[in-house]
Amino acid sequence: MSRVCDICGKGPLSGHTVARRGKPKRAGGVGSRVVKRSKRRQHPNLQTLRAVVDGRPRKLRVCAKCLKGGKLGTA
């Protein structure tokens, strides 16, 4: 089962956490430097929902934004 919203198709995002070291120049230091970049992923806030789709009950994985916004009529 993938981590994708069944309504809007929102999926995981990828990026980096940036580790910096040193005192910034604006604070009187020699400048902060990037020491390391670690990979990270942000997953959507998916909730399992029981809904009737095409006259049959079905479990949907819906993101919280679609659940709050009431976009279930488009499924």
N, C-alpha and C positions, 0 to 999 in steps of 0.2 A: 504494500500500500504506500503510495507516494505522499509526500507532505505538500499537497497542492489543494487549494480551495476548489470545491466542486462548482461554485457559483462564478467567481471572478477569475480563477486561475492563478491566484497569487501563490508564489512558491518561495523557497529559501533564497536568501541573498548571501553573497560571499564578500569578504573584505579582509582587512588586516587590523590587528591591534598594534599600535606603534609605541614601543618602549623608548623613552627619551632619558638622557642623563646629562647633568650639568645645570649650572645656574643660568637662567636667561640673561641676555644682555640688558634688557630693560630693568633688571633687578641688580645690575652691577657686576654680573659675571662675564665669562668669556663666551658664553653662548651655549645653548643646549644642542645636543647632537642625537640623531637617531641611532640607537644601539641595535635594535632588533625589530623585525616585523614578524608577528605570529599570525597564521591564518585563523580566521574565525568565520562562523556562519550564523546568520540570524534566521530563525524559523518563524513562519507566521503562527499566530495564535489560533490554532484549529480546534474546533469543538465538534464532537459527534452529535448528530441531530437525526431524529427519526421524522421523515416527512413522506407524504403521499405524492409519488411522481408517476404520472400516466396511470392513475388509478390503482397503483400498487405501493404498499409501504416499502420504504427503502432507507438505509442509513446513509447520511451525507456527511462529508467532512467540510465544515463551513468555517471561514475565518470570522473572528469576532466583529470585524467591521461590517461584514455582510449581515451577520446575525443582528447587530444593533440597528443597521439601516433598513432592515426589512426587505432585502433584495431576494427573498426566497420565492417570489412569484415568477422569476425568470428561469427557474430550474426545470 
